[in-house]
Amino acid sequence: MQKLDPKKVPGSKDITLEDGTIVSIRRPKVVDQLGVSHINNAGEREVTLIANLTMKTFDEIKELWSSDYALLRDQLESFLSPKKES
């Protein structure tokens, strides 16, 4: 699977971490979700998906402060939630 640069994908978001570091996360495709579906542990599956979407390593994501990880996880959940029409 080819890695897509999150800065070049429409709809990507920049997330500012507590230390001021900016991490770009792109919208996931179905192939991204399928690519991690073999991982049985839900936590490791999510960390791997976020790592893939940000072009970071599993270990880089794993070492984030929980509050910074929550920002990335919240953005992932936003990407996966259907948009409601008003």
Residue frames as qw, qx, qy, qz and C-alpha x, y, z in Angstrom:
[[0.000, 0.889, 0.459, 0.000, 0.00, 0.00, 0.00],
 [0.403, 0.456, -0.014, 0.793, 1.38, 3.38, -1.03],
 [0.298, -0.567, -0.456, 0.617, 1.69, 5.94, 1.77],
 [0.173, 0.789, 0.343, 0.479, -0.03, 9.22, 1.04],
 [0.301, 0.074, -0.299, 0.902, 1.51, 12.44, 2.32],
 [0.086, -0.681, -0.677, 0.265, -1.15, 13.92, 4.62],
 [0.080, -0.566, -0.015, 0.821, -0.14, 17.45, 3.64],
 [0.100, 0.190, -0.598, -0.772, -1.15, 16.75, 0.02],
 [0.084, -0.375, -0.911, -0.150, -4.51, 15.06, 0.62],
 [0.273, -0.428, -0.163, -0.846, -7.61, 17.27, 0.49],
 [0.713, -0.536, -0.255, -0.374, -9.39, 17.35, 3.83],
 [0.690, -0.022, -0.511, 0.513, -6.25, 16.67, 5.87],
 [0.375, -0.897, -0.112, -0.205, -5.99, 18.42, 9.20],
 [0.404, 0.446, -0.518, 0.609, -3.06, 19.89, 11.08],
 [0.695, -0.647, -0.312, -0.038, -3.10, 19.06, 14.79],
 [0.145, 0.707, -0.443, 0.532, -0.99, 21.13, 17.19],
 [0.751, -0.258, -0.562, 0.230, 0.41, 19.03, 20.01],
 [0.505, -0.826, -0.200, 0.152, 1.07, 20.34, 23.51],
 [0.598, -0.435, 0.194, 0.644, 4.73, 21.07, 22.73],
 [0.213, 0.739, -0.139, -0.625, 3.82, 23.06, 19.61],
 [0.214, -0.157, 0.852, 0.451, 4.66, 20.29, 17.14],
 [0.637, 0.349, -0.009, -0.687, 2.25, 20.20, 14.21],
 [0.334, -0.037, 0.929, 0.158, 1.18, 16.77, 13.00],
 [0.512, 0.224, -0.316, -0.766, -0.81, 16.43, 9.78],
 [0.420, 0.097, 0.891, -0.142, -3.38, 13.64, 9.64],
 [0.295, 0.104, -0.557, -0.769, -5.18, 12.70, 6.44],
 [0.782, 0.019, 0.144, -0.606, -8.62, 11.23, 5.95],
 [0.422, -0.207, 0.880, 0.070, -8.56, 7.43, 5.94],
 [0.581, 0.215, -0.523, -0.585, -9.58, 5.38, 2.95],
 [0.941, -0.142, 0.044, -0.305, -11.22, 1.98, 3.24],
 [0.816, 0.344, -0.398, 0.239, -7.89, 0.43, 2.22],
 [0.053, 0.554, -0.558, 0.615, -6.30, 2.03, 5.30],
 [0.688, -0.311, 0.358, -0.550, -8.85, 0.38, 7.56],
 [0.977, 0.140, -0.117, -0.110, -8.45, -2.96, 5.78],
 [0.548, 0.562, -0.506, 0.358, -4.69, -2.64, 6.11],
 [0.079, -0.410, 0.675, -0.608, -4.94, -2.78, 9.91],
 [0.795, -0.201, -0.082, -0.566, -7.90, -5.16, 10.20],
 [0.816, 0.096, -0.559, 0.109, -5.59, -8.12, 10.85],
 [0.162, 0.321, -0.607, 0.709, -4.43, -6.56, 14.15],
 [0.471, -0.460, -0.751, -0.043, -6.45, -8.21, 16.92],
 [0.340, -0.464, -0.449, 0.684, -5.68, -5.72, 19.69],
 [0.160, 0.874, 0.433, 0.155, -8.00, -2.72, 19.20],
 [0.284, -0.893, 0.080, 0.339, -5.54, -0.27, 20.79],
 [0.477, -0.333, 0.567, 0.583, -2.65, -1.38, 18.60],
 [0.404, 0.525, 0.649, 0.375, -4.93, -1.32, 15.55],
 [0.034, 0.964, 0.264, -0.021, -5.88, 2.31, 16.26],
 [0.378, -0.753, 0.303, 0.445, -2.28, 3.39, 16.96],
 [0.518, -0.024, 0.659, 0.545, -1.15, 1.73, 13.72],
 [0.305, 0.731, 0.548, 0.269, -3.92, 3.41, 11.72],
 [0.109, -0.978, -0.051, 0.169, -3.08, 6.83, 13.17],
 [0.495, -0.511, 0.470, 0.522, 0.62, 6.22, 12.50],
 [0.487, 0.281, 0.663, 0.495, -0.17, 5.39, 8.87],
 [0.164, 0.863, 0.446, 0.173, -2.40, 8.45, 8.45],
 [0.208, -0.960, 0.084, 0.165, 0.23, 10.79, 9.89],
 [0.717, 0.564, -0.322, 0.253, 3.31, 9.18, 8.30],
 [0.285, -0.685, 0.573, -0.347, 4.72, 8.62, 11.78],
 [0.410, 0.161, -0.896, 0.053, 5.97, 5.33, 13.17],
 [0.680, -0.485, -0.529, -0.147, 4.03, 3.14, 15.56],
 [0.618, -0.274, -0.413, 0.610, 6.63, 3.93, 18.23],
 [0.106, 0.182, -0.026, 0.977, 6.37, 7.70, 17.66],
 [0.499, -0.453, -0.322, -0.665, 2.60, 7.58, 18.18],
 [0.754, -0.366, -0.534, 0.112, 2.93, 5.19, 21.12],
 [0.529, -0.144, -0.349, 0.760, 5.26, 7.64, 22.90],
 [0.087, -0.536, -0.167, -0.823, 2.91, 10.64, 22.65],
 [0.165, 0.010, 0.606, -0.778, 1.36, 12.09, 25.77],
 [0.157, 0.431, 0.887, -0.055, -2.15, 10.75, 26.18],
 [0.191, 0.737, 0.293, -0.579, -3.62, 14.24, 25.75],
 [0.140, 0.536, -0.512, -0.657, -1.83, 14.63, 22.38],
 [0.056, 0.047, 0.964, 0.254, -2.90, 11.15, 21.30],
 [0.218, 0.570, 0.705, -0.361, -6.49, 12.07, 22.19],
 [0.235, 0.660, -0.100, -0.706, -6.33, 15.01, 19.77],
 [0.158, 0.313, -0.788, -0.506, -5.32, 12.68, 16.92],
 [0.072, 0.241, 0.966, -0.057, -7.87, 10.04, 17.94],
 [0.258, 0.621, 0.455, -0.583, -10.64, 12.66, 18.07],
 [0.281, 0.563, -0.369, -0.684, -9.73, 13.83, 14.56],
 [0.068, 0.088, -0.951, -0.288, -9.76, 10.24, 13.30],
 [0.159, 0.438, 0.835, -0.293, -13.21, 9.74, 14.83],
 [0.283, 0.652, 0.109, -0.695, -14.37, 12.96, 13.16],
 [0.199, 0.389, -0.687, -0.581, -13.12, 11.67, 9.80],
 [0.069, -0.076, -0.988, -0.111, -15.01, 8.40, 10.31],
 [0.217, 0.480, 0.659, -0.536, -18.28, 9.98, 11.44],
 [0.259, 0.552, 0.621, 0.492, -20.88, 10.70, 8.76],
 [0.033, -0.006, -0.068, 0.997, -21.57, 14.37, 8.30],
 [0.131, 0.589, 0.754, -0.259, -25.09, 15.32, 9.36],
 [0.101, 0.425, 0.400, 0.806, -27.09, 17.57, 7.10],
 [0.033, -0.393, -0.552, 0.735, -28.85, 20.46, 8.79]]
